[in-house]
Amino acid sequence: MTTENPETPAEPGRWPYIDPIEPSQAAQPIPAVGPTDAITYPPEPPAYPSSSEAIPPVSRPELPSVSSPPPVTAPIETPVAAAPTAPWFLDDEPAPPEPKPSRLRGGRGVLLGLLLGAVIAASAFGLGRITAPDQEPVAANVVEVTTPPTSLVGSVTPPPVATIPQTDGTVEPVVAAAAIVTPAVVQINTTLGTGSGVIYSADGYILTAAHVVGSASNVSVRFADGSRTTGTVVGADEITDVAVVMIEPTEVPAVAVLGTGLDLSVGQTAVAVGSPFELDQTVTSGIISAVDRIVGADRISMVQTDAAINPGNSGGPLVDLNGRVLGINDVIFTNSGDNAGVGFAISIDLAKIVADQITAGEPVSTALLGVSVGASTDGDAGGLVTQVSPDSAAASAGIEVGDLIVAFDGDPLRGPNELRAEVITRAPGTEVDIVLIRDGEQVTVRVTLGSAGG
């Protein structure tokens, strides 16, 4: 039996069927690459703000009567592996086998993983974050340079969204998508290294990954035209790995359009933009390989892609052919630190929920149904309810142990992981219809999703 406990093996994702990551494929950080492998860059170094001040933490009040792990008040039968490093606050699905994703930060021309306190093990595959620390040749001294904020354009009114030039209709689709989104993509530099980000608001807000900004209060932001400014870290949430950086509205060159992951199709074209190895404005393309993939110790809903993403891509956008942001590039599945065609982007629906809470100064919280689920003992599709938390959204809606949840908000469910992905990509308080099978009869219940972590 599987439960929502994060140490329980994962079920497949949404159609088409995707095999879960095997337990032998333990998640491991990307190995560091020595400074002697660094790429030589022009003499102008990026301006790194000097600040030892830690960002104000995003508060996550503990849920009443919930321990970590598991997130329910009653005992749960589950095979136990190592516990996640952060308090568990999300339910409704079995978890993948003890992934500890180290994400990807690009250094100044060099692959180097954010180690998260460990060095990569020599065996097995792993999830690697795609950011690497700032590096210089061994003999070089890093000199901090103060760069004043840069006004990108003379106008005080930034364009609301990037647009592509008029064409004769022969522009390739990926070219058009890149032309739409790249003006809104930035490179983010800290004393740790380099990552990426995407401007998503004319108010100056930039979406990026929490591991890109680290504990910095300020970061250096490089725009598509090469100019720089200083950005302020508004907040970061380590569990979802979402962070928001703010620049002056007058400095905004373009704003990306946020799409949704709720209507993605496996096989559709995906385009990644970012700064792999500090090569800013790099565009790669591939397809959406899977959706509703639950990844990492914190079991975050992600989009899987084979578009090449590497150290430095973290925090940058994954977009469709209309230039709409589908996800925030975050981790790769690798056994060597190199791209192996299995990359993951945080679902834009989840990223937007968290970003809105951060910019509003609210504690970060995600939707909660309040059940433990496993695979059906009869082999039927859906998630079999094995436990219902008292006073939860599920309990209030009348969901019972033994119910088989087969559809969520109109979307059929193949397995338990899909239920978790569906829940976490909705905002707390969202009303949804859940279809379940009880005693051989189909029942539809209306549920108002609860809140976890805030």
LUMSE-761813 format. One record per residue (C-alpha): residue in three letters; x negated, y, z. Coordinates in nm, 2 decimals. Layout:
REM residues N
 gunu     px     py     pz
  Ala      X      Y      Z
...
//
This chain:
REM residues 454
 gunu     px     py     pz
  Met   0.00   0.00   0.00
  Thr  -0.12   0.35  -0.08
  Thr  -0.03   0.67   0.09
  Glu  -0.10   1.04   0.07
  Asn  -0.42   0.98   0.27
  Pro  -0.71   1.12   0.06
  Glu  -0.90   0.80   0.10
  Thr  -0.65   0.59  -0.08
  Pro  -0.73   0.48  -0.44
  Ala  -0.58   0.69  -0.71
  Glu  -0.31   0.59  -0.95
  Pro  -0.31   0.68  -1.32
  Gly  -0.22   1.03  -1.43
  Arg   0.06   1.15  -1.65
  Trp   0.13   1.00  -2.00
  Pro  -0.07   0.88  -2.18
  Tyr  -0.20   0.63  -1.93
  Ile  -0.54   0.72  -1.78
  Asp  -0.74   0.48  -1.58
  Pro  -0.84   0.60  -1.23
  Ile  -1.20   0.65  -1.15
  Glu  -1.35   0.33  -1.01
  Pro  -1.48   0.32  -0.65
  Ser  -1.83   0.24  -0.78
  Gln  -1.83   0.57  -0.96
  Ala  -1.90   0.77  -0.65
  Ala  -1.90   1.15  -0.69
  Gln  -2.25   1.29  -0.66
  Pro  -2.40   1.64  -0.70
  Ile  -2.61   1.74  -1.00
  Pro  -2.98   1.70  -0.95
  Ala  -3.19   2.01  -0.94
  Val  -3.42   2.09  -1.22
  Gly  -3.77   2.23  -1.15
  Pro  -3.85   2.59  -1.21
  Thr  -4.11   2.49  -1.47
  Asp  -3.82   2.39  -1.70
  Ala  -3.68   2.74  -1.70
  Ile  -3.59   2.92  -2.02
  Thr  -3.78   3.24  -2.07
  Tyr  -3.54   3.54  -2.09
  Pro  -3.60   3.90  -2.19
  Pro  -3.76   4.11  -1.91
  Glu  -3.44   4.27  -1.79
  Pro  -3.31   4.06  -1.50
  Pro  -2.95   4.07  -1.39
  Ala  -2.87   4.30  -1.11
  Tyr  -2.80   4.11  -0.80
  Pro  -2.63   4.30  -0.52
  Ser  -2.81   4.27  -0.19
  Ser  -2.55   4.17   0.06
  Ser  -2.58   3.92   0.35
  Glu  -2.23   4.00   0.45
  Ala  -2.00   3.69   0.42
  Ile  -1.67   3.72   0.24
  Pro  -1.37   3.75   0.46
  Pro  -1.25   3.39   0.49
  Val  -0.91   3.30   0.35
  Ser  -0.72   3.18   0.65
  Arg  -0.55   2.84   0.65
  Pro  -0.35   2.80   0.97
  Glu  -0.32   2.43   1.07
  Leu   0.01   2.26   1.01
  Pro   0.19   2.17   1.33
  Ser   0.18   1.80   1.42
  Val  -0.06   1.72   1.14
  Ser  -0.40   1.58   1.19
  Ser  -0.68   1.55   0.93
  Pro  -0.66   1.29   0.79
  Pro  -0.38   1.18   0.74
  Pro  -0.14   1.48   0.69
  Val   0.16   1.31   0.85
  Thr   0.26   1.27   1.21
  Ala   0.31   0.89   1.20
  Pro   0.04   0.63   1.14
  Ile  -0.02   0.54   0.78
  Glu  -0.15   0.21   0.65
  Thr  -0.44   0.28   0.43
  Pro  -0.78   0.16   0.35
  Val  -1.01   0.41   0.51
  Ala  -1.32   0.56   0.35
  Ala  -1.51   0.87   0.45
  Ala  -1.29   1.17   0.55
  Pro  -1.29   1.49   0.34
  Thr  -1.49   1.78   0.47
  Ala  -1.20   2.01   0.48
  Pro  -0.87   1.97   0.67
  Trp  -0.62   1.77   0.47
  Phe  -0.31   1.96   0.39
  Leu  -0.17   1.83   0.07
  Asp   0.05   1.52   0.04
  Asp   0.26   1.31  -0.19
  Glu  -0.01   1.10  -0.36
  Pro  -0.28   0.84  -0.30
  Ala  -0.62   0.98  -0.33
  Pro  -0.92   0.88  -0.55
  Pro  -1.20   0.69  -0.39
  Glu  -1.41   0.94  -0.18
  Pro  -1.51   1.18  -0.45
  Lys  -1.72   1.47  -0.32
  Pro  -1.73   1.68  -0.64
  Ser  -2.03   1.90  -0.67
  Arg  -1.93   2.17  -0.91
  Leu  -2.12   2.35  -1.19
  Arg  -2.31   2.67  -1.16
  Gly  -2.55   2.78  -1.43
  Gly  -2.90   2.91  -1.33
  Arg  -3.10   3.15  -1.53
  Gly  -3.15   2.91  -1.82
  Val  -3.18   2.59  -1.61
  Leu  -2.96   2.31  -1.51
  Leu  -2.94   2.28  -1.13
  Gly  -2.64   2.15  -0.94
  Leu  -2.49   2.31  -0.63
  Leu  -2.59   2.02  -0.40
  Leu  -2.33   2.07  -0.12
  Gly  -2.58   1.95   0.13
  Ala  -2.70   1.64  -0.06
  Val  -2.93   1.53  -0.34
  Ile  -2.79   1.31  -0.61
  Ala  -2.81   0.94  -0.56
  Ala  -2.99   0.75  -0.83
  Ser  -2.70   0.50  -0.90
  Ala  -2.35   0.53  -1.03
  Phe  -2.16   0.81  -1.20
  Gly  -2.04   1.12  -1.02
  Leu  -1.85   1.44  -1.03
  Gly  -2.08   1.73  -1.08
  Arg  -2.00   2.10  -1.02
  Ile  -2.11   2.31  -1.31
  Thr  -2.31   2.58  -1.15
  Ala  -2.68   2.59  -1.09
  Pro  -2.89   2.83  -0.88
  Asp  -3.08   3.12  -1.01
  Gln  -3.43   3.02  -1.11
  Glu  -3.75   3.18  -1.24
  Pro  -4.09   3.04  -1.34
  Val  -4.30   2.95  -1.04
  Ala  -4.54   3.24  -1.07
  Ala  -4.27   3.49  -1.12
  Asn  -4.14   3.71  -0.84
  Val  -3.77   3.78  -0.83
  Val  -3.72   4.16  -0.78
  Glu  -3.38   4.28  -0.68
  Val  -3.26   4.56  -0.90
  Thr  -2.98   4.79  -0.82
  Thr  -2.75   4.87  -1.12
  Pro  -2.48   5.13  -1.09
  Pro  -2.13   5.02  -1.19
  Thr  -2.09   5.04  -1.57
  Ser  -1.80   5.20  -1.74
  Leu  -1.74   4.99  -2.05
  Val  -1.53   5.23  -2.24
  Gly  -1.45   5.60  -2.23
  Ser  -1.08   5.54  -2.19
  Val  -0.94   5.51  -1.84
  Thr  -0.66   5.28  -1.97
  Pro  -0.79   4.93  -2.05
  Pro  -0.62   4.73  -2.32
  Pro  -0.37   4.49  -2.17
  Val  -0.49   4.19  -2.36
  Ala  -0.76   4.11  -2.61
  Thr  -0.66   4.10  -2.98
  Ile  -0.82   3.95  -3.29
  Pro  -0.90   4.15  -3.60
  Gln  -0.68   4.13  -3.90
  Thr  -0.78   3.84  -4.12
  Asp  -0.69   3.70  -4.46
  Gly  -0.55   3.38  -4.31
  Thr  -0.87   3.18  -4.35
  Val  -1.00   3.21  -3.99
  Glu  -1.04   2.87  -3.83
  Pro  -0.82   2.81  -3.53
  Val  -1.11   2.78  -3.28
  Val  -1.26   3.10  -3.41
  Ala  -0.93   3.28  -3.36
  Ala  -0.89   3.14  -3.01
  Ala  -1.24   3.25  -2.92
  Ala  -1.18   3.60  -3.06
  Ile  -0.88   3.64  -2.84
  Val  -1.02   3.53  -2.50
  Thr  -1.40   3.61  -2.51
  Pro  -1.36   3.99  -2.45
  Ala  -1.20   3.89  -2.11
  Val  -1.47   3.64  -2.02
  Val  -1.75   3.75  -1.79
  Gln  -2.07   3.62  -1.65
  Ile  -2.10   3.62  -1.27
  Asn  -2.44   3.64  -1.10
  Thr  -2.52   3.59  -0.73
  Thr  -2.84   3.52  -0.55
  Leu  -2.75   3.15  -0.58
  Gly  -2.73   3.16  -0.96
  Thr  -2.49   3.21  -1.25
  Gly  -2.13   3.12  -1.32
  Ser  -1.84   3.25  -1.53
  Gly  -1.51   3.41  -1.48
  Val  -1.21   3.54  -1.67
  Ile  -1.03   3.88  -1.62
  Tyr  -0.66   3.81  -1.58
  Ser  -0.52   4.14  -1.46
  Ala  -0.54   4.50  -1.58
  Asp  -0.59   4.58  -1.21
  Gly  -0.94   4.44  -1.23
  Tyr  -0.89   4.09  -1.09
  Ile  -1.12   3.81  -1.22
  Leu  -1.05   3.44  -1.17
  Thr  -1.35   3.22  -1.10
  Ala  -1.45   2.92  -0.89
  Ala  -1.52   2.95  -0.51
  His  -1.85   2.77  -0.54
  Val  -1.96   3.03  -0.79
  Val  -1.94   3.33  -0.55
  Gly  -2.05   3.12  -0.25
  Ser  -2.06   3.34   0.06
  Ala  -2.13   3.66  -0.12
  Ser  -1.93   3.98  -0.06
  Asn  -2.04   4.13  -0.39
  Val  -2.15   3.99  -0.72
  Ser  -2.30   4.12  -1.05
  Val  -2.05   4.10  -1.34
  Arg  -2.17   4.10  -1.69
  Phe  -1.92   4.18  -1.97
  Ala  -1.90   4.04  -2.32
  Asp  -2.08   4.35  -2.46
  Gly  -2.38   4.30  -2.22
  Ser  -2.30   4.58  -1.98
  Arg  -2.28   4.52  -1.61
  Thr  -2.10   4.63  -1.30
  Thr  -2.07   4.52  -0.94
  Gly  -1.76   4.31  -0.84
  Thr  -1.62   4.27  -0.49
  Val  -1.52   3.92  -0.38
  Val  -1.15   3.96  -0.27
  Gly  -1.14   3.60  -0.13
  Ala  -1.22   3.24  -0.20
  Asp  -1.05   2.91  -0.10
  Glu  -1.29   2.62  -0.08
  Ile  -1.03   2.35  -0.09
  Thr  -0.88   2.45  -0.42
  Asp  -1.21   2.60  -0.53
  Val  -1.04   2.92  -0.65
  Ala  -1.18   3.27  -0.59
  Val  -1.09   3.62  -0.70
  Val  -1.34   3.90  -0.78
  Met  -1.23   4.26  -0.83
  Ile  -1.38   4.53  -1.05
  Glu  -1.25   4.88  -1.11
  Pro  -0.95   4.89  -1.34
  Thr  -1.12   5.15  -1.56
  Glu  -1.39   4.89  -1.63
  Val  -1.16   4.63  -1.77
  Pro  -1.23   4.56  -2.14
  Ala  -0.96   4.30  -2.20
  Val  -0.72   4.08  -2.01
  Ala  -0.67   3.71  -2.08
  Val  -0.32   3.56  -2.10
  Leu  -0.25   3.28  -1.85
  Gly  -0.07   2.98  -2.00
  Thr   0.07   2.68  -1.81
  Gly  -0.03   2.32  -1.77
  Leu   0.33   2.20  -1.74
  Asp   0.37   2.15  -2.12
  Leu   0.02   2.04  -2.22
  Ser  -0.01   1.75  -2.47
  Val  -0.29   1.50  -2.46
  Gly  -0.49   1.54  -2.78
  Gln  -0.43   1.91  -2.83
  Thr  -0.73   2.13  -2.90
  Ala  -0.90   2.29  -2.60
  Val  -1.17   2.57  -2.61
  Ala  -1.41   2.64  -2.32
  Val  -1.59   2.97  -2.28
  Gly  -1.86   3.06  -2.03
  Ser  -2.23   3.09  -1.96
  Pro  -2.39   2.74  -1.96
  Phe  -2.75   2.78  -1.87
  Glu  -2.69   3.15  -1.85
  Leu  -2.61   3.16  -2.22
  Asp  -2.32   3.39  -2.19
  Gln  -2.02   3.39  -2.43
  Thr  -2.09   3.03  -2.53
  Val  -1.78   2.87  -2.70
  Thr  -1.73   2.49  -2.72
  Ser  -1.43   2.30  -2.83
  Gly  -1.27   1.96  -2.79
  Ile  -0.93   1.82  -2.69
  Ile  -0.72   1.78  -2.38
  Ser  -0.82   1.43  -2.27
  Ala  -0.57   1.39  -1.98
  Val  -0.34   1.60  -1.77
  Asp  -0.24   1.57  -1.40
  Arg  -0.57   1.43  -1.31
  Ile  -0.62   1.43  -0.93
  Val  -0.99   1.49  -0.87
  Gly  -1.22   1.53  -0.58
  Ala  -1.21   1.48  -0.20
  Asp  -0.96   1.76  -0.19
  Arg  -0.74   1.59  -0.45
  Ile  -0.68   1.89  -0.68
  Ser  -0.47   1.88  -0.99
  Met  -0.70   1.92  -1.30
  Val  -0.70   1.91  -1.67
  Gln  -0.95   1.67  -1.83
  Thr  -1.13   1.77  -2.15
  Asp  -1.41   1.66  -2.37
  Ala  -1.51   2.01  -2.46
  Ala  -1.87   2.05  -2.36
  Ile  -1.90   2.22  -2.02
  Asn  -2.23   2.25  -1.84
  Pro  -2.40   2.43  -1.55
  Gly  -2.29   2.79  -1.58
  Asn  -1.94   2.71  -1.72
  Ser  -1.79   2.70  -1.37
  Gly  -1.52   2.96  -1.32
  Gly  -1.48   3.02  -1.70
  Pro  -1.15   2.95  -1.89
  Leu  -1.03   2.65  -2.08
  Val  -0.79   2.78  -2.34
  Asp  -0.56   2.66  -2.61
  Leu  -0.57   2.77  -2.97
  Asn  -0.36   3.08  -2.89
  Gly  -0.63   3.19  -2.64
  Arg  -0.40   3.12  -2.34
  Val  -0.58   3.00  -2.03
  Leu  -0.50   2.64  -1.94
  Gly  -0.75   2.59  -1.66
  Ile  -1.06   2.71  -1.48
  Asn  -1.36   2.49  -1.56
  Asp  -1.49   2.33  -1.25
  Val  -1.65   1.99  -1.25
  Ile  -1.80   1.73  -1.48
  Phe  -1.81   1.35  -1.45
  Thr  -2.18   1.25  -1.50
  Asn  -2.45   1.01  -1.40
  Ser  -2.74   1.24  -1.49
  Gly  -2.62   1.60  -1.45
  Asp  -2.57   1.62  -1.82
  Asn  -2.24   1.67  -2.00
  Ala  -2.09   1.33  -2.08
  Gly  -1.77   1.45  -2.24
  Val  -1.57   1.42  -1.92
  Gly  -1.50   1.76  -1.78
  Phe  -1.23   1.90  -1.55
  Ala  -1.06   2.23  -1.52
  Ile  -0.85   2.34  -1.23
  Ser  -0.49   2.36  -1.35
  Ile  -0.41   2.72  -1.42
  Asp  -0.07   2.69  -1.24
  Leu  -0.25   2.60  -0.92
  Ala  -0.52   2.86  -0.97
  Lys  -0.26   3.13  -1.02
  Ile  -0.07   3.04  -0.71
  Val  -0.38   3.06  -0.50
  Ala  -0.51   3.38  -0.67
  Asp  -0.18   3.55  -0.61
  Gln  -0.20   3.46  -0.24
  Ile  -0.56   3.58  -0.22
  Thr  -0.49   3.92  -0.38
  Ala  -0.18   3.97  -0.16
  Gly  -0.40   3.91   0.15
  Glu  -0.19   3.60   0.25
  Pro  -0.32   3.27   0.38
  Val  -0.36   3.02   0.11
  Ser  -0.09   2.75   0.10
  Thr   0.03   2.50  -0.15
  Ala   0.36   2.32  -0.20
  Leu   0.44   2.02   0.02
  Leu   0.70   1.75  -0.02
  Gly   0.63   1.56   0.29
  Val   0.61   1.20   0.19
  Ser   0.36   0.92   0.16
  Val   0.39   0.73  -0.17
  Gly   0.24   0.42  -0.33
  Ala   0.28   0.21  -0.63
  Ser   0.60   0.01  -0.67
  Thr   0.57  -0.34  -0.54
  Asp   0.78  -0.45  -0.84
  Gly   0.55  -0.28  -1.09
  Asp   0.81  -0.02  -1.18
  Ala   0.70   0.33  -1.28
  Gly   0.71   0.60  -1.02
  Gly   0.61   0.65  -0.66
  Leu   0.74   0.43  -0.39
  Val   0.81   0.63  -0.07
  Thr   0.64   0.46   0.23
  Gln   0.68   0.73   0.48
  Val   0.88   1.06   0.52
  Ser   0.74   1.33   0.75
  Pro   0.99   1.46   1.01
  Asp   1.13   1.81   0.94
  Ser   0.97   1.81   0.59
  Ala   1.12   1.91   0.26
  Ala   1.18   1.55   0.17
  Ala   1.35   1.47   0.50
  Ser   1.58   1.77   0.46
  Ala   1.67   1.65   0.11
  Gly   1.76   1.31   0.24
  Ile   1.47   1.12   0.08
  Glu   1.42   0.78   0.25
  Val   1.15   0.52   0.30
  Gly   1.20   0.27   0.02
  Asp   1.32   0.52  -0.24
  Leu   1.14   0.50  -0.57
  Ile   1.08   0.85  -0.71
  Val   1.09   0.83  -1.09
  Ala   1.12   1.19  -1.21
  Phe   1.03   1.53  -1.07
  Asp   1.18   1.85  -1.21
  Gly   1.27   1.67  -1.53
  Asp   0.93   1.50  -1.58
  Pro   0.92   1.12  -1.57
  Leu   0.66   0.98  -1.34
  Arg   0.44   0.69  -1.43
  Gly   0.27   0.66  -1.09
  Pro   0.21   0.82  -0.75
  Asn  -0.07   1.06  -0.87
  Glu   0.17   1.23  -1.11
  Leu   0.40   1.31  -0.82
  Arg   0.11   1.48  -0.63
  Ala   0.01   1.68  -0.94
  Glu   0.37   1.79  -1.00
  Val   0.41   1.91  -0.64
  Ile   0.08   2.09  -0.60
  Thr   0.12   2.29  -0.92
  Arg   0.45   2.45  -0.79
  Ala   0.46   2.73  -0.54
  Pro   0.59   2.67  -0.19
  Gly   0.97   2.74  -0.18
  Thr   1.03   2.62  -0.54
  Glu   1.35   2.43  -0.58
  Val   1.33   2.11  -0.79
  Asp   1.55   1.81  -0.88
  Ile   1.40   1.47  -0.79
  Val   1.54   1.16  -0.94
  Leu   1.50   0.84  -0.74
  Ile   1.61   0.48  -0.74
  Arg   1.78   0.36  -0.41
  Asp   1.92   0.01  -0.38
  Gly   1.93  -0.02  -0.75
  Glu   2.12   0.30  -0.81
  Gln   1.99   0.63  -0.95
  Val   2.02   0.93  -0.72
  Thr   1.93   1.29  -0.78
  Val   1.84   1.52  -0.49
  Arg   1.77   1.89  -0.48
  Val   1.45   1.97  -0.28
  Thr   1.31   2.31  -0.17
  Leu   0.93   2.25  -0.15
  Gly   0.77   2.32   0.18
  Ser   0.43   2.48   0.25
  Ala   0.10   2.33   0.35
  Gly  -0.19   2.52   0.49
  Gly  -0.04   2.87   0.53
//
